[in-house]
Amino acid sequence: QVQLVESGGGLVQPGGSLRLSCAASGITSSINAMGWYRQAPGKQRELVATVSSGGSTNYADSVKGRFTISRDSAKNTVSLQMNSLKPEDTAVYYCNAHVRLRIGVFYDYWGQGTQVTVSS
């Protein structure tokens, strides 16, 4: 079992910045990749950014150059620095942990979500 707790959401004006953080607890040694996903009203959940256990990162095209994901494996945390925010970034953001249960078997754990609203 892995538990994820997010923090850092809120209301920000267009062009502003926010930093999201996620702390993992439980069987953290089995965590492979960690990442952030988001879901806007009426839309499907989509990938924002991921970081592998080796530090490789992957970003959605819509956030490249504006968002930066970072991971501290020693502290079992993952953060998302969001700059130059746009109204279309408004969504509930979810922390994700891709966990290896056993060889060849993986499971995704999710945080409770944190609201990010970009509006003037």
Rosetta constraint file for C-alpha pairs under 8 A:
AtomPair CA 1 CA 26 HARMONIC 5.76 0.50
AtomPair CA 1 CA 27 HARMONIC 5.86 0.50
AtomPair CA 2 CA 24 HARMONIC 6.62 0.50
AtomPair CA 2 CA 25 HARMONIC 5.68 0.50
AtomPair CA 2 CA 26 HARMONIC 4.64 0.50
AtomPair CA 2 CA 27 HARMONIC 5.67 0.50
AtomPair CA 2 CA 28 HARMONIC 6.56 0.50
AtomPair CA 2 CA 97 HARMONIC 7.92 0.50
AtomPair CA 2 CA 109 HARMONIC 6.69 0.50
AtomPair CA 3 CA 24 HARMONIC 5.57 0.50
AtomPair CA 3 CA 25 HARMONIC 5.19 0.50
AtomPair CA 3 CA 26 HARMONIC 6.13 0.50
AtomPair CA 3 CA 109 HARMONIC 7.43 0.50
AtomPair CA 3 CA 110 HARMONIC 7.80 0.50
AtomPair CA 3 CA 111 HARMONIC 7.21 0.50
AtomPair CA 4 CA 22 HARMONIC 6.38 0.50
AtomPair CA 4 CA 23 HARMONIC 5.64 0.50
AtomPair CA 4 CA 24 HARMONIC 4.64 0.50
AtomPair CA 4 CA 25 HARMONIC 6.63 0.50
AtomPair CA 4 CA 95 HARMONIC 6.97 0.50
AtomPair CA 4 CA 96 HARMONIC 7.71 0.50
AtomPair CA 4 CA 97 HARMONIC 7.92 0.50
AtomPair CA 4 CA 109 HARMONIC 7.59 0.50
AtomPair CA 4 CA 110 HARMONIC 6.46 0.50
AtomPair CA 4 CA 111 HARMONIC 4.72 0.50
AtomPair CA 4 CA 112 HARMONIC 7.65 0.50
AtomPair CA 5 CA 22 HARMONIC 5.39 0.50
AtomPair CA 5 CA 23 HARMONIC 5.32 0.50
AtomPair CA 5 CA 24 HARMONIC 6.66 0.50
AtomPair CA 5 CA 95 HARMONIC 7.86 0.50
AtomPair CA 5 CA 111 HARMONIC 5.63 0.50
AtomPair CA 5 CA 112 HARMONIC 6.99 0.50
AtomPair CA 6 CA 20 HARMONIC 7.09 0.50
AtomPair CA 6 CA 21 HARMONIC 5.59 0.50
AtomPair CA 6 CA 22 HARMONIC 4.28 0.50
AtomPair CA 6 CA 23 HARMONIC 6.58 0.50
AtomPair CA 6 CA 94 HARMONIC 7.65 0.50
AtomPair CA 6 CA 95 HARMONIC 6.71 0.50
AtomPair CA 6 CA 111 HARMONIC 6.40 0.50
AtomPair CA 6 CA 112 HARMONIC 7.20 0.50
AtomPair CA 6 CA 113 HARMONIC 6.68 0.50
AtomPair CA 6 CA 114 HARMONIC 6.54 0.50
AtomPair CA 7 CA 20 HARMONIC 5.81 0.50
AtomPair CA 7 CA 21 HARMONIC 5.30 0.50
AtomPair CA 7 CA 22 HARMONIC 6.39 0.50
AtomPair CA 7 CA 114 HARMONIC 6.68 0.50
AtomPair CA 8 CA 18 HARMONIC 7.11 0.50
AtomPair CA 8 CA 19 HARMONIC 5.83 0.50
AtomPair CA 8 CA 20 HARMONIC 4.52 0.50
AtomPair CA 8 CA 21 HARMONIC 6.18 0.50
AtomPair CA 8 CA 114 HARMONIC 7.43 0.50
AtomPair CA 9 CA 18 HARMONIC 7.12 0.50
AtomPair CA 9 CA 19 HARMONIC 7.45 0.50
AtomPair CA 9 CA 20 HARMONIC 6.23 0.50
AtomPair CA 9 CA 114 HARMONIC 5.39 0.50
AtomPair CA 9 CA 115 HARMONIC 5.34 0.50
AtomPair CA 9 CA 116 HARMONIC 5.03 0.50
AtomPair CA 10 CA 18 HARMONIC 7.90 0.50
AtomPair CA 10 CA 114 HARMONIC 7.96 0.50
AtomPair CA 10 CA 115 HARMONIC 6.12 0.50
AtomPair CA 10 CA 116 HARMONIC 5.05 0.50
AtomPair CA 10 CA 117 HARMONIC 6.14 0.50
AtomPair CA 11 CA 116 HARMONIC 6.15 0.50
AtomPair CA 11 CA 117 HARMONIC 4.74 0.50
AtomPair CA 11 CA 118 HARMONIC 5.93 0.50
AtomPair CA 11 CA 119 HARMONIC 7.16 0.50
AtomPair CA 12 CA 16 HARMONIC 6.00 0.50
AtomPair CA 12 CA 17 HARMONIC 7.13 0.50
AtomPair CA 12 CA 18 HARMONIC 7.51 0.50
AtomPair CA 12 CA 116 HARMONIC 7.87 0.50
AtomPair CA 12 CA 117 HARMONIC 6.31 0.50
AtomPair CA 12 CA 118 HARMONIC 5.03 0.50
AtomPair CA 12 CA 119 HARMONIC 6.30 0.50
AtomPair CA 12 CA 120 HARMONIC 7.65 0.50
AtomPair CA 13 CA 85 HARMONIC 7.65 0.50
AtomPair CA 13 CA 118 HARMONIC 5.40 0.50
AtomPair CA 13 CA 119 HARMONIC 5.01 0.50
AtomPair CA 13 CA 120 HARMONIC 4.97 0.50
AtomPair CA 14 CA 84 HARMONIC 6.98 0.50
AtomPair CA 14 CA 85 HARMONIC 5.39 0.50
AtomPair CA 14 CA 86 HARMONIC 5.11 0.50
AtomPair CA 14 CA 87 HARMONIC 6.35 0.50
AtomPair CA 14 CA 118 HARMONIC 5.74 0.50
AtomPair CA 14 CA 119 HARMONIC 5.99 0.50
AtomPair CA 14 CA 120 HARMONIC 6.49 0.50
AtomPair CA 15 CA 83 HARMONIC 7.02 0.50
AtomPair CA 15 CA 84 HARMONIC 4.15 0.50
AtomPair CA 15 CA 85 HARMONIC 4.87 0.50
AtomPair CA 15 CA 86 HARMONIC 6.38 0.50
AtomPair CA 16 CA 83 HARMONIC 6.15 0.50
AtomPair CA 16 CA 84 HARMONIC 5.47 0.50
AtomPair CA 16 CA 85 HARMONIC 5.50 0.50
AtomPair CA 17 CA 81 HARMONIC 7.50 0.50
AtomPair CA 17 CA 82 HARMONIC 5.40 0.50
AtomPair CA 17 CA 83 HARMONIC 4.40 0.50
AtomPair CA 17 CA 84 HARMONIC 6.22 0.50
AtomPair CA 17 CA 85 HARMONIC 6.19 0.50
AtomPair CA 18 CA 81 HARMONIC 6.23 0.50
AtomPair CA 18 CA 82 HARMONIC 5.23 0.50
AtomPair CA 18 CA 83 HARMONIC 6.74 0.50
AtomPair CA 19 CA 79 HARMONIC 6.97 0.50
AtomPair CA 19 CA 80 HARMONIC 5.62 0.50
AtomPair CA 19 CA 81 HARMONIC 4.50 0.50
AtomPair CA 19 CA 82 HARMONIC 5.90 0.50
AtomPair CA 20 CA 79 HARMONIC 5.46 0.50
AtomPair CA 20 CA 80 HARMONIC 5.01 0.50
AtomPair CA 20 CA 81 HARMONIC 6.48 0.50
AtomPair CA 20 CA 82 HARMONIC 7.92 0.50
AtomPair CA 21 CA 77 HARMONIC 7.07 0.50
AtomPair CA 21 CA 78 HARMONIC 5.93 0.50
AtomPair CA 21 CA 79 HARMONIC 4.33 0.50
AtomPair CA 21 CA 80 HARMONIC 6.47 0.50
AtomPair CA 22 CA 77 HARMONIC 5.49 0.50
AtomPair CA 22 CA 78 HARMONIC 5.29 0.50
AtomPair CA 22 CA 79 HARMONIC 6.18 0.50
AtomPair CA 22 CA 95 HARMONIC 6.36 0.50
AtomPair CA 23 CA 75 HARMONIC 7.93 0.50
AtomPair CA 23 CA 76 HARMONIC 6.06 0.50
AtomPair CA 23 CA 77 HARMONIC 4.55 0.50
AtomPair CA 23 CA 78 HARMONIC 6.77 0.50
AtomPair CA 24 CA 28 HARMONIC 6.78 0.50
AtomPair CA 24 CA 76 HARMONIC 5.40 0.50
AtomPair CA 24 CA 77 HARMONIC 6.06 0.50
AtomPair CA 25 CA 76 HARMONIC 7.29 0.50
AtomPair CA 27 CA 31 HARMONIC 7.68 0.50
AtomPair CA 28 CA 76 HARMONIC 6.94 0.50
AtomPair CA 30 CA 99 HARMONIC 5.48 0.50
AtomPair CA 30 CA 100 HARMONIC 5.38 0.50
AtomPair CA 30 CA 101 HARMONIC 6.99 0.50
AtomPair CA 31 CA 53 HARMONIC 7.65 0.50
AtomPair CA 31 CA 97 HARMONIC 6.27 0.50
AtomPair CA 31 CA 98 HARMONIC 5.85 0.50
AtomPair CA 31 CA 99 HARMONIC 4.33 0.50
AtomPair CA 31 CA 100 HARMONIC 6.31 0.50
AtomPair CA 32 CA 52 HARMONIC 6.17 0.50
AtomPair CA 32 CA 53 HARMONIC 5.24 0.50
AtomPair CA 32 CA 97 HARMONIC 7.24 0.50
AtomPair CA 32 CA 98 HARMONIC 5.48 0.50
AtomPair CA 32 CA 99 HARMONIC 5.53 0.50
AtomPair CA 32 CA 100 HARMONIC 6.65 0.50
AtomPair CA 33 CA 50 HARMONIC 6.74 0.50
AtomPair CA 33 CA 51 HARMONIC 5.59 0.50
AtomPair CA 33 CA 52 HARMONIC 4.10 0.50
AtomPair CA 33 CA 53 HARMONIC 5.51 0.50
AtomPair CA 33 CA 97 HARMONIC 6.12 0.50
AtomPair CA 33 CA 98 HARMONIC 5.19 0.50
AtomPair CA 33 CA 99 HARMONIC 7.44 0.50
AtomPair CA 34 CA 50 HARMONIC 5.69 0.50
AtomPair CA 34 CA 51 HARMONIC 5.53 0.50
AtomPair CA 34 CA 52 HARMONIC 6.43 0.50
AtomPair CA 34 CA 53 HARMONIC 7.85 0.50
AtomPair CA 34 CA 71 HARMONIC 7.98 0.50
AtomPair CA 34 CA 78 HARMONIC 6.97 0.50
AtomPair CA 34 CA 95 HARMONIC 7.48 0.50
AtomPair CA 34 CA 96 HARMONIC 5.49 0.50
AtomPair CA 34 CA 97 HARMONIC 4.52 0.50
AtomPair CA 34 CA 98 HARMONIC 6.07 0.50
AtomPair CA 35 CA 48 HARMONIC 7.57 0.50
AtomPair CA 35 CA 49 HARMONIC 5.53 0.50
AtomPair CA 35 CA 50 HARMONIC 3.92 0.50
AtomPair CA 35 CA 51 HARMONIC 5.97 0.50
AtomPair CA 35 CA 69 HARMONIC 7.79 0.50
AtomPair CA 35 CA 78 HARMONIC 7.30 0.50
AtomPair CA 35 CA 95 HARMONIC 5.88 0.50
AtomPair CA 35 CA 96 HARMONIC 5.09 0.50
AtomPair CA 35 CA 97 HARMONIC 6.63 0.50
AtomPair CA 36 CA 47 HARMONIC 6.52 0.50
AtomPair CA 36 CA 48 HARMONIC 5.46 0.50
AtomPair CA 36 CA 49 HARMONIC 5.39 0.50
AtomPair CA 36 CA 50 HARMONIC 6.31 0.50
AtomPair CA 36 CA 80 HARMONIC 7.58 0.50
AtomPair CA 36 CA 93 HARMONIC 6.66 0.50
AtomPair CA 36 CA 94 HARMONIC 5.59 0.50
AtomPair CA 36 CA 95 HARMONIC 4.73 0.50
AtomPair CA 36 CA 96 HARMONIC 5.89 0.50
AtomPair CA 37 CA 45 HARMONIC 6.53 0.50
AtomPair CA 37 CA 46 HARMONIC 5.42 0.50
AtomPair CA 37 CA 47 HARMONIC 4.43 0.50
AtomPair CA 37 CA 48 HARMONIC 4.92 0.50
AtomPair CA 37 CA 49 HARMONIC 6.98 0.50
AtomPair CA 37 CA 93 HARMONIC 5.69 0.50
AtomPair CA 37 CA 94 HARMONIC 5.15 0.50
AtomPair CA 37 CA 95 HARMONIC 6.51 0.50
AtomPair CA 37 CA 96 HARMONIC 7.25 0.50
AtomPair CA 38 CA 45 HARMONIC 5.42 0.50
AtomPair CA 38 CA 46 HARMONIC 5.46 0.50
AtomPair CA 38 CA 47 HARMONIC 6.58 0.50
AtomPair CA 38 CA 48 HARMONIC 6.59 0.50
AtomPair CA 38 CA 91 HARMONIC 5.85 0.50
AtomPair CA 38 CA 92 HARMONIC 5.42 0.50
AtomPair CA 38 CA 93 HARMONIC 4.24 0.50
AtomPair CA 38 CA 94 HARMONIC 5.83 0.50
AtomPair CA 39 CA 43 HARMONIC 6.23 0.50
AtomPair CA 39 CA 44 HARMONIC 5.90 0.50
AtomPair CA 39 CA 45 HARMONIC 4.30 0.50
AtomPair CA 39 CA 46 HARMONIC 6.31 0.50
AtomPair CA 39 CA 91 HARMONIC 5.26 0.50
AtomPair CA 39 CA 92 HARMONIC 5.32 0.50
AtomPair CA 39 CA 93 HARMONIC 6.58 0.50
AtomPair CA 40 CA 44 HARMONIC 7.28 0.50
AtomPair CA 40 CA 45 HARMONIC 7.40 0.50
AtomPair CA 40 CA 90 HARMONIC 6.56 0.50
AtomPair CA 40 CA 91 HARMONIC 4.25 0.50
AtomPair CA 40 CA 92 HARMONIC 6.35 0.50
AtomPair CA 41 CA 91 HARMONIC 7.12 0.50
AtomPair CA 47 CA 59 HARMONIC 7.68 0.50
AtomPair CA 47 CA 60 HARMONIC 6.39 0.50
AtomPair CA 48 CA 59 HARMONIC 5.82 0.50
AtomPair CA 48 CA 60 HARMONIC 5.20 0.50
AtomPair CA 48 CA 63 HARMONIC 7.09 0.50
AtomPair CA 49 CA 57 HARMONIC 7.08 0.50
AtomPair CA 49 CA 58 HARMONIC 5.40 0.50
AtomPair CA 49 CA 59 HARMONIC 4.33 0.50
AtomPair CA 49 CA 60 HARMONIC 6.25 0.50
AtomPair CA 49 CA 69 HARMONIC 6.53 0.50
AtomPair CA 50 CA 57 HARMONIC 5.55 0.50
AtomPair CA 50 CA 58 HARMONIC 5.19 0.50
AtomPair CA 50 CA 59 HARMONIC 6.68 0.50
AtomPair CA 50 CA 69 HARMONIC 7.07 0.50
AtomPair CA 51 CA 55 HARMONIC 5.68 0.50
AtomPair CA 51 CA 56 HARMONIC 5.40 0.50
AtomPair CA 51 CA 57 HARMONIC 4.37 0.50
AtomPair CA 51 CA 58 HARMONIC 6.50 0.50
AtomPair CA 51 CA 69 HARMONIC 6.99 0.50
AtomPair CA 51 CA 70 HARMONIC 7.18 0.50
AtomPair CA 51 CA 71 HARMONIC 7.11 0.50
AtomPair CA 52 CA 56 HARMONIC 5.19 0.50
AtomPair CA 52 CA 57 HARMONIC 6.53 0.50
AtomPair CA 53 CA 73 HARMONIC 7.80 0.50
AtomPair CA 55 CA 71 HARMONIC 7.59 0.50
AtomPair CA 57 CA 69 HARMONIC 7.38 0.50
AtomPair CA 59 CA 63 HARMONIC 6.65 0.50
AtomPair CA 59 CA 64 HARMONIC 5.97 0.50
AtomPair CA 60 CA 64 HARMONIC 6.40 0.50
AtomPair CA 63 CA 67 HARMONIC 5.60 0.50
AtomPair CA 66 CA 82 HARMONIC 6.16 0.50
AtomPair CA 66 CA 83 HARMONIC 5.14 0.50
AtomPair CA 66 CA 84 HARMONIC 6.06 0.50
AtomPair CA 66 CA 85 HARMONIC 7.68 0.50
AtomPair CA 67 CA 80 HARMONIC 6.69 0.50
AtomPair CA 67 CA 81 HARMONIC 5.48 0.50
AtomPair CA 67 CA 82 HARMONIC 4.48 0.50
AtomPair CA 67 CA 83 HARMONIC 6.00 0.50
AtomPair CA 68 CA 80 HARMONIC 5.65 0.50
AtomPair CA 68 CA 81 HARMONIC 5.08 0.50
AtomPair CA 68 CA 82 HARMONIC 6.63 0.50
AtomPair CA 69 CA 78 HARMONIC 7.20 0.50
AtomPair CA 69 CA 79 HARMONIC 5.69 0.50
AtomPair CA 69 CA 80 HARMONIC 4.54 0.50
AtomPair CA 69 CA 81 HARMONIC 6.38 0.50
AtomPair CA 70 CA 78 HARMONIC 5.68 0.50
AtomPair CA 70 CA 79 HARMONIC 5.28 0.50
AtomPair CA 70 CA 80 HARMONIC 6.52 0.50
AtomPair CA 71 CA 76 HARMONIC 7.56 0.50
AtomPair CA 71 CA 77 HARMONIC 5.81 0.50
AtomPair CA 71 CA 78 HARMONIC 4.31 0.50
AtomPair CA 71 CA 79 HARMONIC 6.33 0.50
AtomPair CA 72 CA 76 HARMONIC 5.79 0.50
AtomPair CA 72 CA 77 HARMONIC 5.28 0.50
AtomPair CA 72 CA 78 HARMONIC 6.29 0.50
AtomPair CA 73 CA 77 HARMONIC 6.53 0.50
AtomPair CA 85 CA 89 HARMONIC 6.50 0.50
AtomPair CA 85 CA 118 HARMONIC 6.74 0.50
AtomPair CA 86 CA 90 HARMONIC 7.58 0.50
AtomPair CA 86 CA 118 HARMONIC 6.12 0.50
AtomPair CA 87 CA 117 HARMONIC 7.34 0.50
AtomPair CA 87 CA 118 HARMONIC 4.71 0.50
AtomPair CA 87 CA 119 HARMONIC 5.88 0.50
AtomPair CA 88 CA 118 HARMONIC 7.58 0.50
AtomPair CA 89 CA 116 HARMONIC 7.56 0.50
AtomPair CA 89 CA 117 HARMONIC 7.46 0.50
AtomPair CA 89 CA 118 HARMONIC 6.71 0.50
AtomPair CA 90 CA 115 HARMONIC 7.80 0.50
AtomPair CA 90 CA 116 HARMONIC 5.40 0.50
AtomPair CA 90 CA 117 HARMONIC 4.58 0.50
AtomPair CA 90 CA 118 HARMONIC 5.45 0.50
AtomPair CA 91 CA 115 HARMONIC 6.08 0.50
AtomPair CA 91 CA 116 HARMONIC 5.54 0.50
AtomPair CA 91 CA 117 HARMONIC 6.62 0.50
AtomPair CA 92 CA 113 HARMONIC 5.84 0.50
AtomPair CA 92 CA 114 HARMONIC 5.37 0.50
AtomPair CA 92 CA 115 HARMONIC 4.37 0.50
AtomPair CA 92 CA 116 HARMONIC 6.00 0.50
AtomPair CA 93 CA 113 HARMONIC 5.30 0.50
AtomPair CA 93 CA 114 HARMONIC 5.24 0.50
AtomPair CA 93 CA 115 HARMONIC 6.19 0.50
AtomPair CA 93 CA 116 HARMONIC 6.95 0.50
AtomPair CA 94 CA 110 HARMONIC 6.56 0.50
AtomPair CA 94 CA 111 HARMONIC 5.68 0.50
AtomPair CA 94 CA 112 HARMONIC 6.71 0.50
AtomPair CA 94 CA 113 HARMONIC 4.44 0.50
AtomPair CA 94 CA 114 HARMONIC 6.58 0.50
AtomPair CA 95 CA 110 HARMONIC 5.74 0.50
AtomPair CA 95 CA 111 HARMONIC 5.13 0.50
AtomPair CA 95 CA 112 HARMONIC 7.94 0.50
AtomPair CA 95 CA 113 HARMONIC 6.96 0.50
AtomPair CA 96 CA 108 HARMONIC 6.67 0.50
AtomPair CA 96 CA 109 HARMONIC 5.69 0.50
AtomPair CA 96 CA 110 HARMONIC 4.78 0.50
AtomPair CA 96 CA 111 HARMONIC 6.57 0.50
AtomPair CA 97 CA 108 HARMONIC 5.72 0.50
AtomPair CA 97 CA 109 HARMONIC 5.17 0.50
AtomPair CA 97 CA 110 HARMONIC 6.60 0.50
AtomPair CA 98 CA 106 HARMONIC 6.70 0.50
AtomPair CA 98 CA 107 HARMONIC 5.87 0.50
AtomPair CA 98 CA 108 HARMONIC 4.69 0.50
AtomPair CA 98 CA 109 HARMONIC 6.55 0.50
AtomPair CA 99 CA 106 HARMONIC 5.40 0.50
AtomPair CA 99 CA 107 HARMONIC 5.20 0.50
AtomPair CA 99 CA 108 HARMONIC 6.11 0.50
AtomPair CA 99 CA 109 HARMONIC 7.40 0.50
AtomPair CA 100 CA 104 HARMONIC 7.49 0.50
AtomPair CA 100 CA 105 HARMONIC 5.95 0.50
AtomPair CA 100 CA 106 HARMONIC 4.41 0.50
AtomPair CA 100 CA 107 HARMONIC 6.48 0.50
AtomPair CA 101 CA 105 HARMONIC 5.58 0.50
AtomPair CA 101 CA 106 HARMONIC 5.44 0.50
AtomPair CA 101 CA 107 HARMONIC 6.76 0.50
AtomPair CA 102 CA 106 HARMONIC 7.19 0.50
